[in-house]
Amino acid sequence: MNDQSFELFSKEYDANQKFDYFVCSVAGALFAYIGQTYAPHILNSWFYLITPIALLFLTLCFGCGFLVIHEQNYLTKLNTDLLRAHEECARLAQLLEKPDAHFMTHLGEQHDRNSIKAQWSGKIVEFKGIRKKAFKNLARAKKLATARNCLLTIGFALILLSKVLQPYYAAP
């Protein structure tokens, strides 16, 4: 990865992380704002259901946001493992290109071509396993992010609806 692509990746990663924290903060702030003035009512009218449902949606939004952050941290760890496995595969492939019959590893141990091939094959399997796991978790993180955004939007709309309708349906 060249310097420009790494810089762009770093900026995108930072922006995504800040957005995730921002959404969790908004959900928490809306929950606190509504929670401070919320007075429970007997749920005998549809109007009195709006605020508890909004609070439920905001709670679920915060939970999804927390899980998105957790998934992103796990994906960063998987990315590190993937990069390490890729670099090890490349190092072993370079060793296999040498015409020598015996090879010195980075630990100073001597290996023959077959043992290096076996290590390389093992690293390829490890690389593919990590990659598969990363794509699975990436799909899960995307679904959680979509759910988080939808839940926040619905929660906000329900709060707005309850505040607009409150003067019309509240008991005098």
Secondary structure, DSSP 8 states (H G I E B T S, - for coil): --HHHHHHHHHHHHHHHHHHHHHHHHHHHHHHHHHHH-------STHHHHHHHHHHHHHHHHHHHHHHHHHHHHHHHHHHHHHHHHHHHHHHHHHHHS--SEEE-TTS-EEEHHHHHHHHHHHHHHHHHHHHHHHHHHHHHHHHHHHHHHHHHHHHHHHHHHHHHHHHHS--
